[in-house]
Amino acid sequence: GVGAARAGNLTFMVGGVEQEFNAAKELLTCMGSNVVYCGGVGTGQAAKICNNMLLAISMIGTAEAMNLGIRL
């Protein structure tokens, strides 16, 4: 969020024309310490979706384990 952007700790997964990525990279590094070029248009969004899905699966597993532990 805003705090991470101010601290420069965001991660950007960027898709698009590589020349345009290189032109924007300097600006993105002001807000993020990890700026990754993922390939053509849409690949940055695909990488973000995969990352969010993995995080959600991990959170669901943690919640299920906590629930099981409480019930046992």
PyMOL CGO cylinders between C-alpha atoms (Angstrom):
from pymol import cmd
from pymol.cgo import CYLINDER

trace = [
    CYLINDER, 0.00, 0.00, 0.00, 0.93, 3.62, 0.50, 0.3, 1, 1, 1, 1, 1, 1,
    CYLINDER, 0.93, 3.62, 0.50, 3.36, 2.91, 3.34, 0.3, 1, 1, 1, 1, 1, 1,
    CYLINDER, 3.36, 2.91, 3.34, 5.25, 0.33, 1.30, 0.3, 1, 1, 1, 1, 1, 1,
    CYLINDER, 5.25, 0.33, 1.30, 5.41, 2.73, -1.66, 0.3, 1, 1, 1, 1, 1, 1,
    CYLINDER, 5.41, 2.73, -1.66, 6.80, 5.49, 0.54, 0.3, 1, 1, 1, 1, 1, 1,
    CYLINDER, 6.80, 5.49, 0.54, 9.39, 3.07, 1.91, 0.3, 1, 1, 1, 1, 1, 1,
    CYLINDER, 9.39, 3.07, 1.91, 10.20, 1.87, -1.63, 0.3, 1, 1, 1, 1, 1, 1,
    CYLINDER, 10.20, 1.87, -1.63, 9.33, -1.74, -0.81, 0.3, 1, 1, 1, 1, 1, 1,
    CYLINDER, 9.33, -1.74, -0.81, 6.76, -2.57, -3.49, 0.3, 1, 1, 1, 1, 1, 1,
    CYLINDER, 6.76, -2.57, -3.49, 7.23, -5.29, -6.09, 0.3, 1, 1, 1, 1, 1, 1,
    CYLINDER, 7.23, -5.29, -6.09, 6.23, -4.60, -9.69, 0.3, 1, 1, 1, 1, 1, 1,
    CYLINDER, 6.23, -4.60, -9.69, 5.61, -7.40, -12.17, 0.3, 1, 1, 1, 1, 1, 1,
    CYLINDER, 5.61, -7.40, -12.17, 5.46, -5.65, -15.52, 0.3, 1, 1, 1, 1, 1, 1,
    CYLINDER, 5.46, -5.65, -15.52, 4.37, -6.81, -18.95, 0.3, 1, 1, 1, 1, 1, 1,
    CYLINDER, 4.37, -6.81, -18.95, 4.52, -4.95, -22.21, 0.3, 1, 1, 1, 1, 1, 1,
    CYLINDER, 4.52, -4.95, -22.21, 7.01, -3.75, -24.77, 0.3, 1, 1, 1, 1, 1, 1,
    CYLINDER, 7.01, -3.75, -24.77, 10.49, -4.15, -23.29, 0.3, 1, 1, 1, 1, 1, 1,
    CYLINDER, 10.49, -4.15, -23.29, 11.66, -0.71, -24.47, 0.3, 1, 1, 1, 1, 1, 1,
    CYLINDER, 11.66, -0.71, -24.47, 8.70, 0.90, -22.68, 0.3, 1, 1, 1, 1, 1, 1,
    CYLINDER, 8.70, 0.90, -22.68, 9.46, -1.14, -19.55, 0.3, 1, 1, 1, 1, 1, 1,
    CYLINDER, 9.46, -1.14, -19.55, 13.06, 0.08, -19.60, 0.3, 1, 1, 1, 1, 1, 1,
    CYLINDER, 13.06, 0.08, -19.60, 11.83, 3.68, -19.95, 0.3, 1, 1, 1, 1, 1, 1,
    CYLINDER, 11.83, 3.68, -19.95, 9.49, 3.29, -16.95, 0.3, 1, 1, 1, 1, 1, 1,
    CYLINDER, 9.49, 3.29, -16.95, 11.80, 1.20, -14.76, 0.3, 1, 1, 1, 1, 1, 1,
    CYLINDER, 11.80, 1.20, -14.76, 13.59, 4.19, -13.20, 0.3, 1, 1, 1, 1, 1, 1,
    CYLINDER, 13.59, 4.19, -13.20, 10.25, 5.65, -12.09, 0.3, 1, 1, 1, 1, 1, 1,
    CYLINDER, 10.25, 5.65, -12.09, 9.04, 2.30, -10.74, 0.3, 1, 1, 1, 1, 1, 1,
    CYLINDER, 9.04, 2.30, -10.74, 12.21, 1.83, -8.69, 0.3, 1, 1, 1, 1, 1, 1,
    CYLINDER, 12.21, 1.83, -8.69, 11.27, 4.98, -6.74, 0.3, 1, 1, 1, 1, 1, 1,
    CYLINDER, 11.27, 4.98, -6.74, 8.35, 3.02, -5.29, 0.3, 1, 1, 1, 1, 1, 1,
    CYLINDER, 8.35, 3.02, -5.29, 9.61, -0.55, -5.44, 0.3, 1, 1, 1, 1, 1, 1,
    CYLINDER, 9.61, -0.55, -5.44, 12.81, -2.39, -4.70, 0.3, 1, 1, 1, 1, 1, 1,
    CYLINDER, 12.81, -2.39, -4.70, 11.86, -5.32, -6.91, 0.3, 1, 1, 1, 1, 1, 1,
    CYLINDER, 11.86, -5.32, -6.91, 10.89, -4.48, -10.51, 0.3, 1, 1, 1, 1, 1, 1,
    CYLINDER, 10.89, -4.48, -10.51, 10.59, -7.53, -12.78, 0.3, 1, 1, 1, 1, 1, 1,
    CYLINDER, 10.59, -7.53, -12.78, 9.98, -7.62, -16.52, 0.3, 1, 1, 1, 1, 1, 1,
    CYLINDER, 9.98, -7.62, -16.52, 7.67, -10.57, -17.22, 0.3, 1, 1, 1, 1, 1, 1,
    CYLINDER, 7.67, -10.57, -17.22, 7.36, -10.40, -21.02, 0.3, 1, 1, 1, 1, 1, 1,
    CYLINDER, 7.36, -10.40, -21.02, 4.66, -9.23, -23.39, 0.3, 1, 1, 1, 1, 1, 1,
    CYLINDER, 4.66, -9.23, -23.39, 1.43, -7.42, -22.65, 0.3, 1, 1, 1, 1, 1, 1,
    CYLINDER, 1.43, -7.42, -22.65, -0.59, -9.19, -19.93, 0.3, 1, 1, 1, 1, 1, 1,
    CYLINDER, -0.59, -9.19, -19.93, 2.24, -11.29, -18.50, 0.3, 1, 1, 1, 1, 1, 1,
    CYLINDER, 2.24, -11.29, -18.50, 2.69, -8.99, -15.50, 0.3, 1, 1, 1, 1, 1, 1,
    CYLINDER, 2.69, -8.99, -15.50, -0.97, -9.40, -14.62, 0.3, 1, 1, 1, 1, 1, 1,
    CYLINDER, -0.97, -9.40, -14.62, -0.68, -13.17, -15.07, 0.3, 1, 1, 1, 1, 1, 1,
    CYLINDER, -0.68, -13.17, -15.07, 2.30, -13.28, -12.71, 0.3, 1, 1, 1, 1, 1, 1,
    CYLINDER, 2.30, -13.28, -12.71, 0.41, -11.17, -10.14, 0.3, 1, 1, 1, 1, 1, 1,
    CYLINDER, 0.41, -11.17, -10.14, -2.65, -13.44, -10.35, 0.3, 1, 1, 1, 1, 1, 1,
    CYLINDER, -2.65, -13.44, -10.35, -0.46, -16.52, -9.83, 0.3, 1, 1, 1, 1, 1, 1,
    CYLINDER, -0.46, -16.52, -9.83, 1.23, -14.87, -6.85, 0.3, 1, 1, 1, 1, 1, 1,
    CYLINDER, 1.23, -14.87, -6.85, -2.12, -13.90, -5.30, 0.3, 1, 1, 1, 1, 1, 1,
    CYLINDER, -2.12, -13.90, -5.30, -3.50, -17.40, -5.84, 0.3, 1, 1, 1, 1, 1, 1,
    CYLINDER, -3.50, -17.40, -5.84, -0.49, -18.96, -4.11, 0.3, 1, 1, 1, 1, 1, 1,
    CYLINDER, -0.49, -18.96, -4.11, -0.86, -16.54, -1.20, 0.3, 1, 1, 1, 1, 1, 1,
    CYLINDER, -0.86, -16.54, -1.20, -4.59, -17.33, -0.90, 0.3, 1, 1, 1, 1, 1, 1,
    CYLINDER, -4.59, -17.33, -0.90, -3.93, -21.09, -0.91, 0.3, 1, 1, 1, 1, 1, 1,
    CYLINDER, -3.93, -21.09, -0.91, -1.33, -20.63, 1.83, 0.3, 1, 1, 1, 1, 1, 1,
    CYLINDER, -1.33, -20.63, 1.83, -3.72, -18.53, 3.92, 0.3, 1, 1, 1, 1, 1, 1,
    CYLINDER, -3.72, -18.53, 3.92, -6.52, -21.08, 3.51, 0.3, 1, 1, 1, 1, 1, 1,
    CYLINDER, -6.52, -21.08, 3.51, -4.19, -23.86, 4.65, 0.3, 1, 1, 1, 1, 1, 1,
    CYLINDER, -4.19, -23.86, 4.65, -3.13, -21.85, 7.69, 0.3, 1, 1, 1, 1, 1, 1,
    CYLINDER, -3.13, -21.85, 7.69, -6.75, -21.09, 8.60, 0.3, 1, 1, 1, 1, 1, 1,
    CYLINDER, -6.75, -21.09, 8.60, -7.75, -24.75, 8.22, 0.3, 1, 1, 1, 1, 1, 1,
    CYLINDER, -7.75, -24.75, 8.22, -4.82, -25.87, 10.40, 0.3, 1, 1, 1, 1, 1, 1,
    CYLINDER, -4.82, -25.87, 10.40, -5.74, -23.34, 13.10, 0.3, 1, 1, 1, 1, 1, 1,
    CYLINDER, -5.74, -23.34, 13.10, -9.37, -24.43, 12.97, 0.3, 1, 1, 1, 1, 1, 1,
    CYLINDER, -9.37, -24.43, 12.97, -8.41, -28.09, 13.26, 0.3, 1, 1, 1, 1, 1, 1,
    CYLINDER, -8.41, -28.09, 13.26, -6.04, -27.32, 16.15, 0.3, 1, 1, 1, 1, 1, 1,
    CYLINDER, -6.04, -27.32, 16.15, -8.76, -25.42, 18.03, 0.3, 1, 1, 1, 1, 1, 1,
    CYLINDER, -8.76, -25.42, 18.03, -11.30, -28.20, 17.50, 0.3, 1, 1, 1, 1, 1, 1,
    CYLINDER, -11.30, -28.20, 17.50, -8.93, -30.95, 18.58, 0.3, 1, 1, 1, 1, 1, 1,
]
cmd.load_cgo(trace, "trace")
